[in-house]
Each structure stands twice: as structure tokens, then as C-alpha cells.
């Protein structure tokens, strides 16, 4: 009976891998909601919510912030369930990837610990930033795992390693500078947690924008080279990956400029947070699919 149940999980491997991508990106948004609503210390400690209780204490005059923060914590259990399903499904369907299938679950545990530390240090931005960056790394990895699991067809033309490496470097710079911009900005996550990074928000925002423009320039050159490479016909999925990445990057850049020039309204910042997860997923997919398959000797 156990073997039959495990086989049933294995048959849903693609669904679970997709759910894992959505869940890993979704925690970025829910964590952002916690910050934007000032609910970061809705639970005053960790791993308990309040001293002596794992659940929040609701009062008529103070219930919203504890509910938001506690709700975000509960989502960790959803991530754990999905990650467990991924580990079982990968183990049953791709034994060669069985150890890689454990990474999402280990990442969720690490995220929970980092999230707990952010509460214990009163939302210090030097801890909040790694919390965000870890989520984006897990989104990137989850896309890689899903594509590797189903053996998605990559490019088979001339390799473009340096362009792809430059693209990854710009992705890292964009996400890192974006985290610093958040740490220097006004959304601390709690009205009493006022400590921010000692950085000029305008200056760091401009650096972030320059990284985006550098990414777009590198990306445009890469796409031009891919289209100019007539050595082999490319799978449709490869072309779709760079089209999607281009569209997502432009949309995310537009949202970023809107939030900058409108004073960082919460709704626009939340939309930008949605874009972070989508951008990380699209960049991961494009990187995987645009990497040329290793050729074997005839």
C-alpha cells in the first residue's frame, strides 16, 4: 500500500514541481505583504508567536498584524508539504536526481530559520535582505529542477557561455541591489522597527536601475546571437523562454519606475514583489534552455 501511494505521488511529479515553483515565488509575495502592512512583528518571538504560545493573541484593538504574520508562518507548512511531495516524486521518477529533489525541502527549513532570526533581531535589514534573496534562489533552483526532471530540450547550436555567465551576473546584481534598495527604503515591516540600511535610497535605486539596463543590453546581444546562429533549428520552447524573459523584464522595469516616481505606494510595491518571483523563474528557464546541449562524438 505504501509503494502504491508513493507511485501515485510520482505520477504527479510535474504538477508537484510546478506547485513548488508557485509556492516558492508566492512566499516572496506573502512576506512582502507582511512588510507592507507593518506586520513584521505581529508575532513578537520565534519559533513561538508569543511567549508561551505558538498562536497569536487576538484583541479587538490589535488583531490584524498578528493575523497577517501568523498566516505567513502557516504557509511554511504548505511549502513543507509541497517540498515533501517533490522529494518523493523525483525519487520515484528520476532516481538520478533524488538528492537534488531534497533541496526545496532543505531550503524551506533554512528559510524558516532565517525568518525566525529576522523576528528575533527586530527585522534588521541585514537579515531581511538574505531572507528575500534565499527565496529568489529557491525559485531559480525550482525552475531548474522542473526543467531538468522532464529533460526539456535545450539549444543545440554554438555555445554562448560568456553571454550566459554575464546574464547570470546581472541577475544576481539586480536581485542583490533590489534587496539593498528595500533595506534602505521606508517599508521596514513594523512601525517600531525603524532601523534601515545607512544607504542613500536614491543612489542605490539608480544602481539597481543601471543593473537592469545592463541586463537588458546583455540579453539583447545574446538573443541576437541566438537568432543569428543558423547551425541548427531551435526548439520552440527555447524561443518562448527568451521572449517571456524579455517581456517580464520590461514589465518589471516599468513597475519599478512607477513605484519610484509615485513615492512607493504599497499596491505598486506589492506588484513589484510579484514580479521578482516571475523574473527569477523566467531568468532561470531562459538560462537553462539557452544553454547549449553538450554534443557527443558520433
N, C-alpha and C positions, 0 to 999 in steps of 0.2 A: 504493500500500500504506500509506503514511504517513497519507494522508487517510482511508482506511478505518479505521485504528487510532484516529485522533482522533475519528471519528464513533462508534466503539464506546465510547470514553470518554464522549462526550457523551450517549449513550443511558443511561448510568448516573449521570447528573448528580444525581438525587435521592438515590441511595444514597451517593454520594461526599459530598454536602453533609451528610447525616445522620452519616456516619462522621467528618466533620470536627468536628461538634459533640461527638460522643462522645470523640474524641481530645483536643480542646482541654479538655474537662472532666476527662478521665482523667489528664492531666498534672498537674492540681491534686492528685489523689489520690496519684499516684506520688511527686510532690515532697513531699507530706505524709508518706508512708511513710519517705522518706529522713530527714526531720527527726525523726520519732517514734522511729526506730531508732538515732538518733545517727550516721547515716552521711553527714552533710553533707560531711565532709572525707575520705570513703573514697577519693576521688581528691584528691591534695594540690594539684594545679595545674590550669590550663586554658589552651589547648584540649587539651593532653595530659593524661593521667590522672596519670602520674608523670613526673618529669623524664627526657626521652629516650624515653618510651614512651606510646603512645596507649591502651594496655590496662593494667589494674591488675596489680600483682604480688601473687599469692596465696601466703599462707603458712599452714601448718596452724593457727597460733595467731591469725591475722588474715586472714580471707577474707570474712567476712560483710559488713562495712561496705563494702569495695571493690566487692563484687558488687552490692550494692543501689544504690550511687551510679552505678556504671558501667552497670547495667541501666537506670536512669532516663535516663542520657545517650543510650543506644541508642534509646530511644523517640523521641528527636528526629528520627531518620531515618524512623520511621513517620509522624510528623507531616508531614515534608517530602514524603514520597510522596503522602500524602492531599491535602495542600495543592496539590501539582502537579496531581493529578487534578482537584481542584476548579477550578483556574485554567483547565485545558483544557476541562472540561465546560461551565463558564459561558461561555467564549469561543465554543464551538461552538453552544450552545443559546440564549444570551441575549447577543448581541453588545453590546447597550446597557449591560450590566453587566460587560463584560470587564475594565475596570480595577478594579472592586470585587472581582472574583474573585481578584485578586493579593494582597489584603490578608492573608488567612490565612497565605500563604507568607512574606510580609514579617514578619508577626507572629512566626512560628516562628523566623526568623533573629534578630529582636530579642530574643526570649525566650532563645535560646541564648547571646547575648552577655551579657544581664543575669545569666543563670545562671552564666556563667563569672566575671563580676565578683564574684558572691557568694562564690565559692570563693576568689578572689584576695584578698578583704578579710576572709577567715576568718568568713564567714556573718554579717556585720554586719547587724543587724535593719533598718537604714535602707535596705539594698539588698534584703534578703529580702522586705520588705513590697511594694515595687513589682513584684517578681518574681511574687508572688501576684496582685496587682491587675491586672497585664497579662494574666494567664491568664483572669481573670474577664471582662475587657473583650473578649478574643477569643471567649469563649463567647457573650457577648451579641451580638457582631457576627456570629458564625457562624449564630446563630438568625435574626437579621435577614436575612442573605444567603439562607438557605434559604427563608424565607417570601416574600421579595421575588422570588426566582427563579421560584417556582411561582405567583406572583400570588395568594397566599392572600387570600380575601375578608375585608375589614375591616368594621368598623361603618360604617353609612351614616346614622346618626342625628345628633343635635346634637353638635357638637364639645365636648370637655371638656378643653381644653388645659391649664388651670391645675392640674387634679387630676392629670393625667398627668405634668406637669412636677414637681409636688410628690412624686409617687410615685418618679420617677427620682432626685430629690434624696435621698429617704430610702434608696433602694437604694445610691447612692453612699456615703451616710453609714454604712450598715450594713457595707458591704464595707471601707471605709476604717478604721472603728473596730474591725472584726474583725481586720484586719491589724495594727493597733496592739496589740490585746489579745494576739495571738500573739507580737508582738515584745517584749512586757513579761512574757510567761509563761515557764514553765520549759523548754519544748521548743526548745532552741537549735539542735539539729541535730548537735551534736558535744559530747562531754564536755569538751573543752578550749576550745570556743568559748562562753565563759560571759558575754560581754558582752550585756546586754539593754537595752531602752529604759528610760530613767530615768523611768518612769511607775508609778503605783500600780496594780497589776493589778486590784485590786478596784474601784477607781474607774473605770478605763477599761472594765472589763467591764459596769459598771452603765450607763455611757453607751451602750455597744453595745446593751444590752437596751432602753434608752429609745428608741433609734432604731428598733428592731424594733417596739415598741409604737406609735410614731408612724407607722410604715409601715402597720401593721395598721389603725389608725384612719383614715388617708387612704384606704387600699384599701377599707375598708368603705363609706365615703361614696361613693367612685367607683362601686362595684358597685351601691349603692342608686340612684344617679343613672342608671346604665345601665339598670337594671331598670324605673325609673320613666319612661324615655323610650319612649313608645309611638308615636313618629312613624314608625318603620319596624320591620319584623321583622329580628331579628339572625341572622346565620348561626350554625349550631350550633357551629362552631369557636370563635367569639368567646366563647360561654358556657363552653365547656370550658376556655378559656385562663384565665379568672379563677377557675374552680373549682379547677383544678390549682394555680395560684399560691397561692391561699388555703391549700390542703391542704399544699403544700410548705413554706410559711412557718410554719405552725403546727407541723409536724413538726420543722423545723429549730430553731425556738424551744425546743421540748421537749427536743431533744437538747442544745441549748446549756445549758439549766438543769441537765440531768442531769450534764453534764461539769463544770459549775461547782460543784455541791454534792457531787460524788463525788471531787474532787481531780484532775480532768483525766486520767483513765485513758486510755492510748494507744488502746484499741479504740474508745472513745466519741469521742475527738477525731478519729480516722480517719473515723468515720461522719459527723461534723460536716463534715469536708472534702469528703466525697461530696456532702453537702447544699449546699455552697457552689456547686458547678458546676450542680447541679439547680436551685437557686434563681435563679442568674443566667440560666439558659436559660428558666425559666418566666417570670421577670420580663420578659425580652426579648420572648418570644412574646406575653404579655398586652399589653405596651405597643404592639407592632406592631398586633395585632388590634383593640385597643380604640381605636386612633387612627382617627377618622372619615375615610372616603374624601373626597377633595376633590370637591365637586359641580361639574359643568359646567353652563353655562347651556343651557336647552332650545333 
